[in-house]
Protein backbone atom coordinates (compact mmCIF):
# COMPACT_ATOMS: atom_id res chain seq x y z
CA UNK A 1 0.00 0.00 0.00
CA UNK A 2 1.26 3.48 -0.85
CA UNK A 3 0.51 6.51 1.32
CA UNK A 4 0.29 10.13 0.26
CA UNK A 5 -0.65 12.98 2.62
CA UNK A 6 -0.83 16.68 1.94
CA UNK A 7 -2.40 19.94 3.16
CA UNK A 8 -5.21 21.79 1.40
CA UNK A 9 -6.54 25.26 2.23
CA UNK A 10 -10.25 25.97 1.74
CA UNK A 11 -11.40 29.63 1.97
CA UNK A 12 -14.72 30.40 3.67
CA UNK A 13 -17.40 32.64 2.18
CA UNK A 14 -17.44 34.76 5.36
CA UNK A 15 -15.50 34.69 8.64
CA UNK A 16 -16.94 32.07 10.96
CA UNK A 17 -16.95 32.91 14.68
CA UNK A 18 -17.51 30.82 17.79
CA UNK A 19 -16.69 31.59 21.43
CA UNK A 20 -13.05 32.80 21.53
CA UNK A 21 -12.25 31.66 17.97
CA UNK A 22 -12.73 32.78 14.36
CA UNK A 23 -11.73 31.41 10.95
CA UNK A 24 -11.59 32.82 7.42
CA UNK A 25 -10.29 29.58 5.90
CA UNK A 26 -9.99 25.92 6.84
CA UNK A 27 -6.78 23.93 6.51
CA UNK A 28 -7.30 20.23 5.87
CA UNK A 29 -5.02 17.22 6.06
CA UNK A 30 -5.85 14.94 3.12
CA UNK A 31 -4.76 11.31 2.94
CA UNK A 32 -4.65 9.01 -0.08
CA UNK A 33 -3.91 5.29 0.24
CA UNK A 34 -3.41 3.25 -2.91
CA UNK A 35 -2.90 -0.41 -3.78
CA UNK A 36 -1.67 0.56 -7.25
CA UNK A 37 -5.08 0.14 -8.83
CA UNK A 38 -7.51 1.84 -6.45
CA UNK A 39 -7.08 4.91 -4.26
CA UNK A 40 -8.99 5.73 -1.10
CA UNK A 41 -9.24 9.25 0.32
CA UNK A 42 -9.86 10.82 3.71
CA UNK A 43 -9.86 14.37 5.07
CA UNK A 44 -9.56 15.94 8.52
CA UNK A 45 -9.49 19.44 9.99
CA UNK A 46 -8.27 18.38 13.43
CA UNK A 47 -9.27 19.32 16.96
CA UNK A 48 -8.29 22.96 17.43
CA UNK A 49 -8.78 22.90 21.22
CA UNK A 50 -6.18 20.12 21.41
CA UNK A 51 -3.81 22.25 19.33
CA UNK A 52 -4.12 20.07 16.23
CA UNK A 53 -3.25 21.80 12.95
CA UNK A 54 -3.01 20.54 9.40
CA UNK A 55 0.79 20.57 9.76
CA UNK A 56 0.80 18.64 13.04
CA UNK A 57 -1.61 16.06 11.60
CA UNK A 58 0.57 15.68 8.52
CA UNK A 59 3.61 15.06 10.74
CA UNK A 60 1.71 12.45 12.73
CA UNK A 61 0.57 10.68 9.57
CA UNK A 62 4.11 10.65 8.17
CA UNK A 63 5.45 9.22 11.43
CA UNK A 64 3.01 6.32 11.15
CA UNK A 65 3.67 5.97 7.41
CA UNK A 66 5.68 2.75 7.53
CA UNK A 67 2.99 0.97 9.54
CA UNK A 68 0.22 2.30 7.31
CA UNK A 69 1.96 1.12 4.15
CA UNK A 70 2.19 -2.44 5.52
CA UNK A 71 -1.42 -3.01 4.51
CA UNK A 72 -2.66 -1.96 7.94
CA UNK A 73 -6.23 -2.81 8.90
CA UNK A 74 -8.61 -0.32 10.48
CA UNK A 75 -8.55 -2.23 13.77
CA UNK A 76 -4.75 -2.25 13.78
CA UNK A 77 -4.75 1.48 13.08
CA UNK A 78 -6.56 2.05 16.40
CA UNK A 79 -3.41 0.82 18.17
CA UNK A 80 -0.87 2.52 15.91
CA UNK A 81 -2.25 6.08 16.04
CA UNK A 82 -4.07 7.95 18.83
CA UNK A 83 -7.55 9.36 18.36
CA UNK A 84 -7.66 12.70 16.58
CA UNK A 85 -7.73 14.23 13.14
CA UNK A 86 -4.68 12.45 11.73
CA UNK A 87 -6.10 9.00 12.39
CA UNK A 88 -9.49 10.12 11.09
CA UNK A 89 -8.03 11.00 7.69
CA UNK A 90 -6.23 7.65 7.45
CA UNK A 91 -9.17 5.60 8.73
CA UNK A 92 -11.62 7.16 6.28
CA UNK A 93 -9.17 6.64 3.43
CA UNK A 94 -8.97 2.94 4.36
CA UNK A 95 -12.77 2.65 4.33
CA UNK A 96 -12.88 4.30 0.91
CA UNK A 97 -10.16 2.02 -0.43
CA UNK A 98 -11.98 -1.09 0.79
CA UNK A 99 -15.16 0.08 -0.91
CA UNK A 100 -13.30 0.41 -4.20
CA UNK A 101 -11.41 -2.87 -3.83
CA UNK A 102 -14.49 -4.88 -2.89
CA UNK A 103 -16.91 -3.16 -5.26
CA UNK A 104 -19.23 -2.68 -2.28
CA UNK A 105 -20.70 0.58 -1.05
CA UNK A 106 -20.06 1.95 2.43
CA UNK A 107 -23.62 0.90 3.25
CA UNK A 108 -22.87 -2.71 2.38
CA UNK A 109 -19.65 -2.67 4.41
CA UNK A 110 -21.24 -1.13 7.50
CA UNK A 111 -24.65 -2.77 7.26
CA UNK A 112 -26.32 0.63 7.74
CA UNK A 113 -29.42 1.49 5.72
CA UNK A 114 -29.06 4.98 4.19
CA UNK A 115 -31.85 7.51 4.34
CA UNK A 116 -32.35 11.23 3.83
CA UNK A 117 -31.29 13.40 6.79
CA UNK A 118 -31.82 17.06 7.64
CA UNK A 119 -28.77 18.99 8.81
CA UNK A 120 -28.75 22.05 11.01
CA UNK A 121 -27.56 25.33 9.54
CA UNK A 122 -25.16 27.12 11.86
CA UNK A 123 -25.43 30.79 12.78
CA UNK A 124 -22.02 32.04 13.90
CA UNK A 125 -21.48 34.76 16.50
CA UNK A 126 -22.08 38.24 15.10
CA UNK A 127 -21.65 41.70 16.59
CA UNK A 128 -25.21 42.06 17.84
CA UNK A 129 -28.45 40.25 18.50
CA UNK A 130 -30.00 42.07 15.55
CA UNK A 131 -27.24 40.89 13.21
CA UNK A 132 -27.70 37.29 14.30
CA UNK A 133 -31.46 37.58 13.87
CA UNK A 134 -30.89 38.84 10.34
CA UNK A 135 -28.66 35.84 9.61
CA UNK A 136 -31.37 33.54 10.91
CA UNK A 137 -33.95 35.28 8.75
CA UNK A 138 -31.69 34.85 5.75
CA UNK A 139 -31.55 31.11 6.44
CA UNK A 140 -35.31 30.77 6.07
CA UNK A 141 -35.07 27.61 3.95
CA UNK A 142 -33.32 25.72 6.76
CA UNK A 143 -35.72 24.23 9.33
CA UNK A 144 -33.10 23.64 12.06
CA UNK A 145 -30.70 26.35 13.22
CA UNK A 146 -27.66 25.83 15.43
CA UNK A 147 -26.79 29.06 17.24
CA UNK A 148 -23.22 29.78 18.33
CA UNK A 149 -23.08 31.77 21.57
CA UNK A 150 -20.65 32.99 24.21
CA UNK A 151 -21.23 34.95 27.44
CA UNK A 152 -22.21 38.13 25.59
CA UNK A 153 -25.99 38.57 25.73
CA UNK A 154 -26.91 34.91 25.12
CA UNK A 155 -30.58 35.35 26.00
CA UNK A 156 -31.01 38.54 23.99
CA UNK A 157 -29.47 36.93 20.92
CA UNK A 158 -31.61 33.82 21.19
CA UNK A 159 -34.76 35.82 21.79
CA UNK A 160 -34.06 37.93 18.70
CA UNK A 161 -33.47 34.81 16.62
CA UNK A 162 -36.64 33.17 17.91
CA UNK A 163 -38.62 36.30 16.99
CA UNK A 164 -37.08 36.23 13.50
CA UNK A 165 -37.64 32.49 13.05
CA UNK A 166 -40.66 31.32 15.06
CA UNK A 167 -40.90 28.33 12.74
CA UNK A 168 -37.38 26.96 13.27
CA UNK A 169 -36.08 24.29 15.60
CA UNK A 170 -33.29 25.95 17.58
CA UNK A 171 -30.24 24.35 19.20
CA UNK A 172 -27.43 26.22 20.96
CA UNK A 173 -23.68 25.66 21.02
CA UNK A 174 -21.82 27.61 23.71
CA UNK A 175 -18.43 26.00 22.96
CA UNK A 176 -17.41 25.76 26.65
CA UNK A 177 -17.94 29.50 27.25
CA UNK A 178 -20.54 29.49 30.06
CA UNK A 179 -20.22 29.07 33.82
CA UNK A 180 -22.47 26.91 36.00
CA UNK A 181 -24.08 30.04 37.44
CA UNK A 182 -24.77 31.47 33.99
CA UNK A 183 -26.26 28.19 32.80
CA UNK A 184 -28.56 27.88 35.80
CA UNK A 185 -29.71 31.48 35.50
CA UNK A 186 -30.39 31.09 31.76
CA UNK A 187 -32.33 27.82 31.83
CA UNK A 188 -35.65 29.28 33.08
CA UNK A 189 -35.41 32.01 30.43
CA UNK A 190 -34.54 29.62 27.62
CA UNK A 191 -37.38 27.15 28.17
CA UNK A 192 -40.07 29.51 26.75
CA UNK A 193 -37.92 29.97 23.63
CA UNK A 194 -38.45 26.29 22.82
CA UNK A 195 -34.81 25.23 22.50
CA UNK A 196 -34.22 21.59 21.58
CA UNK A 197 -30.70 21.29 22.97
CA UNK A 198 -27.74 23.11 24.55
CA UNK A 199 -24.32 21.86 23.44
CA UNK A 200 -21.22 21.98 25.65
CA UNK A 201 -22.13 24.93 27.90
CA UNK A 202 -19.29 24.34 30.39
CA UNK A 203 -15.55 23.83 29.79
CA UNK A 204 -14.10 20.40 29.19
CA UNK A 205 -12.65 19.13 32.48
CA UNK A 206 -14.77 21.57 34.49
CA UNK A 207 -18.28 20.34 33.82
CA UNK A 208 -18.90 18.28 36.97
CA UNK A 209 -21.59 20.78 37.99
CA UNK A 210 -23.84 19.21 35.35
CA UNK A 211 -24.25 16.19 37.61
CA UNK A 212 -26.20 18.45 40.00
CA UNK A 213 -28.14 20.51 37.45
CA UNK A 214 -31.56 19.16 36.52
CA UNK A 215 -31.91 20.76 33.11
CA UNK A 216 -35.34 20.90 31.42
CA UNK A 217 -33.44 21.17 28.12
CA UNK A 218 -31.24 18.30 26.94
CA UNK A 219 -27.52 19.02 27.16
CA UNK A 220 -25.03 17.51 24.72
CA UNK A 221 -21.36 16.74 25.19
CA UNK A 222 -18.99 17.84 22.46
CA UNK A 223 -15.54 18.73 23.78
CA UNK A 224 -16.27 16.64 26.90
CA UNK A 225 -16.54 13.35 24.98
CA UNK A 226 -13.87 12.70 22.38
CA UNK A 227 -14.19 8.92 22.03
CA UNK A 228 -15.27 5.74 23.84
CA UNK A 229 -12.64 6.20 26.58
CA UNK A 230 -14.54 9.29 27.82
CA UNK A 231 -18.07 7.97 27.50
CA UNK A 232 -18.57 6.76 31.08
CA UNK A 233 -17.97 10.18 32.59
CA UNK A 234 -19.93 11.98 29.87
CA UNK A 235 -22.91 9.69 30.43
CA UNK A 236 -23.20 10.97 34.02
CA UNK A 237 -23.37 14.59 32.89
CA UNK A 238 -25.04 14.67 29.47
CA UNK A 239 -28.08 13.20 27.77
CA UNK A 240 -26.64 13.50 24.25
CA UNK A 241 -23.23 12.88 22.69
CA UNK A 242 -21.93 14.82 19.69
CA UNK A 243 -19.85 12.42 17.60
CA UNK A 244 -17.22 14.06 15.42
CA UNK A 245 -14.87 11.92 13.39
CA UNK A 246 -11.94 14.24 14.05
CA UNK A 247 -12.48 13.55 17.76
CA UNK A 248 -12.96 9.80 17.53
CA UNK A 249 -10.12 9.37 15.08
CA UNK A 250 -12.23 7.99 12.27
CA UNK A 251 -15.42 6.23 11.28
CA UNK A 252 -14.32 2.95 12.90
CA UNK A 253 -14.21 4.39 16.42
CA UNK A 254 -17.23 6.63 15.72
CA UNK A 255 -19.36 3.56 15.03
CA UNK A 256 -18.20 2.03 18.31
CA UNK A 257 -18.98 5.22 20.21
CA UNK A 258 -22.47 5.38 18.70
CA UNK A 259 -23.18 1.77 19.67
CA UNK A 260 -21.93 2.16 23.24
CA UNK A 261 -23.72 5.48 23.77
CA UNK A 262 -27.01 3.99 22.62
CA UNK A 263 -26.59 1.10 25.06
CA UNK A 264 -26.40 3.72 27.83
CA UNK A 265 -29.64 5.29 26.66
CA UNK A 266 -28.00 8.45 25.34
CA UNK A 267 -29.15 10.41 22.34
CA UNK A 268 -26.73 11.07 19.50
CA UNK A 269 -25.77 13.85 17.16
CA UNK A 270 -23.05 14.08 14.55
CA UNK A 271 -20.99 17.22 14.11
CA UNK A 272 -18.24 18.60 11.92
CA UNK A 273 -15.19 20.87 11.90
CA UNK A 274 -16.23 22.80 8.75
CA UNK A 275 -14.56 20.76 6.03
CA UNK A 276 -15.38 19.75 2.48
CA UNK A 277 -17.79 17.01 1.45
CA UNK A 278 -14.91 14.55 1.72
CA UNK A 279 -15.07 15.14 5.49
CA UNK A 280 -18.89 15.15 5.57
CA UNK A 281 -19.42 11.90 3.64
CA UNK A 282 -18.26 9.58 6.48
CA UNK A 283 -20.21 11.78 8.90
CA UNK A 284 -23.30 11.20 6.76
CA UNK A 285 -22.88 7.50 7.59
CA UNK A 286 -22.94 8.26 11.32
CA UNK A 287 -25.85 10.64 10.71
CA UNK A 288 -28.04 7.62 9.97
CA UNK A 289 -27.71 6.65 13.64
CA UNK A 290 -28.32 10.10 15.11
CA UNK A 291 -31.17 12.16 16.53
CA UNK A 292 -29.61 15.45 15.41
CA UNK A 293 -27.39 16.05 12.38
CA UNK A 294 -24.81 18.81 11.87
CA UNK A 295 -22.98 18.28 8.57
CA UNK A 296 -23.35 21.75 7.08
CA UNK A 297 -19.60 22.45 6.74
CA UNK A 298 -19.44 22.67 2.92
CA UNK A 299 -22.13 25.35 2.90
CA UNK A 300 -19.64 27.80 4.42
CA UNK A 301 -16.88 27.20 1.87
CA UNK A 302 -16.39 29.32 -1.24
CA UNK A 303 -16.31 26.08 -3.22
CA UNK A 304 -16.54 22.37 -2.52
CA UNK A 305 -15.08 19.26 -4.11
CA UNK A 306 -16.49 17.72 -7.29
CA UNK A 307 -19.32 15.28 -6.61
CA UNK A 308 -19.89 16.82 -3.16
CA UNK A 309 -22.96 16.39 -1.00
CA UNK A 310 -26.09 18.08 -2.33
CA UNK A 311 -28.07 20.14 0.20
CA UNK A 312 -31.78 20.67 -0.45
CA UNK A 313 -33.05 23.06 2.24
CA UNK A 314 -30.64 21.39 4.63
CA UNK A 315 -31.53 17.86 3.54
CA UNK A 316 -28.89 15.43 2.28
CA UNK A 317 -30.02 12.26 0.53
CA UNK A 318 -26.94 10.32 -0.57
CA UNK A 319 -23.18 10.12 -1.12
CA UNK A 320 -21.84 10.14 -4.66
CA UNK A 321 -19.42 7.20 -4.77
CA UNK A 322 -17.13 9.20 -7.03
CA UNK A 323 -16.46 11.34 -3.94
CA UNK A 324 -16.13 8.64 -1.25
CA UNK A 325 -17.53 5.31 -0.14
N, C-alpha and C positions, 0 to 999 in steps of 0.2 A: 504494500500500500504506500502511495506517495502522499505527502502532506504539503499543502501550501497555505500560508496564513498571511494576511495583509490588512492594512488599515484603510477604511473608506470614511470620507467626511460628507455628511448629508445636511445641507443648509435647511433651516426652518423657514416657513412663510413669515412668521412673526416671532419675536422673543417669547419664550415660554417660562413663566415664573411660578415657583412654588415657595413655601416657607424657606427663607434664607438661601435660595438658589435661583439661578436663571440661566437659560441657554439660548443661543442664537443658531447653533448647529449641533449635530450629534455625530460623534466619532464612533465608528463601529469596528470591531474586530471580526473579520470574515475568514472562515476556514473552508478549504476545499480538500477532500480526501478522494483519491482516485486509485482504482485497481488497474489502470491502463486502458480500460474500455469505458467505464462509467465513472462519473464524478458526483459526489455528494457535497452539499453546501450547508453551512450554518453561519449564523450571525449573532453577535452579542454586543450590548452597549456597556455592560458591567454595572456594578453596584457602587454608585458614587459615594455613598456614606461609609463604605469600607475602603475608600480611596482607590478603587479600581479605575483605570483608564484604558483606552484602546492600546496604548503602548505597554502598560504593565500586563494586560491580557496577552498581547502578542509575545512578550518575553516568556510568560508562563507556558504558553502553547509550544514555543520553540524548545523550552527546557524538557518538555515531555515528548518531544518529537520522535525520538528513537523508539520509545514504547508504543506510540501511536502507529508508527509505520510498520510495526510487527503484527499487523492484522489484529489489533486490539479489539476486544468485544466491548459492548456498552457496559456490561457488568464489571469487567476488568477496569474500565476507565474510572469507575467510582472509587477505586482504590489507588489509582495512579495520580489523579488530580483532585484537589479539594473542590468543594462546591463554590460556585461563582461563575462569572461571565465567561472565562476562558474555557472551562469545561462545558458550559452550555453550547458554545459555538462548535466544539468538537463533537459532542454528543448528538446534536441535531444534524451535523454533517454525516455522522455514521448512520443515523436513521434514514436519511435521504439516500445514501449510497445503497443501503440494503433494499430499499424500495426499488431502486433502479436495477440492482442485480437480480432480484427475485421476480421482477415484473409485477409485484403486488403493490397496492396502494397503502398509504399509512393506515387507512381504516382496516384493511385486511391484516396488517401486522399487529395492530393494537387491539383488534376486536371491538372497536368503538364504532357505533352507528352515527354517521354524520347527520346533522340537521342545521337548519338556519338558526343563527343566533343574532341578538340585538346588542350591540356594544354601546356603552356610555359614550358621550362626547364631553371632553374635559374643558372646563372653563378655568383658565389660569388666573393667578392673582393680578389684578389691575389696580390702578391708582385710587379708585373710589368705588363705592357701592354702585353708583350710577353707571360707571363704566362696565362693571361686571354684569349688571342687569342688561345693558345694551348688548353685550356679548351673548348672553343667554337668549335674548330676543332674536338675535341674528342666527341662532342655532335652532330655529323653530321646527326644522324638519327632524330633529333628533328627539326621541321621546324620553331618553334618560340622560340627565346631566350630572357630571361629577364635578364638584366645586372645590377648587383648591383654596385653602384658607390658612391664615396664621393668627396671631393674637390681635391683629388690627381690625377692630370692628367686625368680628365674625357674625354676630347676629344681624347687624344692619345690612351687611352684604347679602346674607341669605334671605332676609326679608325682602330686599329689593329684587332679588332674583325670583323669589316665589311670586311676587306681584307681577313681574314681567312674564313669567311662565307658570301660570296656575295649572296648566295641563301636564307638566313634566314630572316624572319621577326624579327626585333629587337625592344624591348621595354626597357626602362631604369627605374630603381628605385633608387632614390638618398636618400631615407629614411631621409628626412628633413635636409640634410647636406649642401645644397647650400644656397647662398645669392641671393637677387634679382639682384645685379650687375653681379654675376657669371652667373646666368640663362640668363640674357639679352645678355651677351657677347657670350655665348655658342650657343644660338639659330641659328644665321646665319651659324655657322660652322656645326651644327648638321643636318640641313635640307638636305644637299647633301648626308648625310649618310643614308637617307631614314628611319629614325626612325618612328615607328607607334605611340609611346606614351612616355611621361615622367611622372613618378609617384612620387608624393609628393616631389618636389624639395626643398620647403621651410618649415621651422619648423611650426608645429601645433601652432596656436595662434599668429603667426607672418607671415602670408601669405597674408595679405591684399594687398600687392603689385601686386598680380596676377590680381586684378580688373583693373589694369592700363596697364598690359602687353598683347599685342595682339600676342599671340603665334601662329606660323604657324604649330606647332605640338600640338596635343591634350595633355592636362595635366589632370592627374587623382588625385583625393583625396584619400588618405589612412588614415593616422593618423588624418587628418583634418575632417573626417566624420565618426564618430563611429556608429551612429544610426540615426533614423528619426528626433530626436531632433536637430541634427546639419545639416540637409539637406538644409535648407533655405540659410544659410550662404555659405555652400559649393557650392551651385548652382550658386552663384554670381562669384565664383572664378575658378571653374573647369568645364570641359565638360564631365568628366567621374568620376564615383564613384566606388571605390574598396570595395566590400562587403565582410567582413570577419565575420564568425559566432562568433568568440571570441569577436569581437567588438560589434556586435548587441546584443549579449546575447542569441543567438539561431536562429534556422531556422524560428521560428514564426515571430520575428521582422525582420529578413533578408528578408522575403517575402514581408513584408510591406514596407521596405526601397526600394526594387526593384520596387514595384508598384508605389510608390510616386516619385522616381527618374525618371522613364519613363514618368510620367505625366508632368514632368518639361523638357522633351526633352533631358535628360542626357543619355549618354552611360553608360554601366555597365561592370564591371569585377568582378570576384570572386577571392579571395586570400586565403592564408593559413598561419599558424604559424609553419609549418613543423611538422606535427603530423603523426599518423598512418592512415590507411585507414578508421578507425572508425571516425576520424575527417573529412576525405575527402568525405565520402559518403554523408552526408547532404549538403556539398558544391557542390557536383555533381548535386544535385537537383537545387540549385541556378544557377549553370553553364548553365542550359538549357535556362535561361533568359538573358544570358550575351553575350557581344560582344567579350570579351577577358577572357580566363580561365587560372587560375594559381592554380592548385591542384596537384603539383608535389612533395609535402612533403614526401610521402613514398619512393620516389626514392633516398633520401639522408640517409635513415635509413639502419643500418646493416641488419635488418630483419623487416618484417611487420607482421601484424596479419594474422591468417588463413582466407581464403576466401576474401583477400584484393582486392582492385581495380587492374585490369590488364591494363598495359600500353603498347600499341603497337605503337612505334615511337611517343610517346606523346599522342596518342589517347586513350580515355577511352570510353567504349561502354555501360557498365551497372554496377549495384550494385548487388552483390550476397546477397540475402536476409538472408543467414545464418550469414552474417556480420552485417547488419543493414537494416531497412526499408522494 
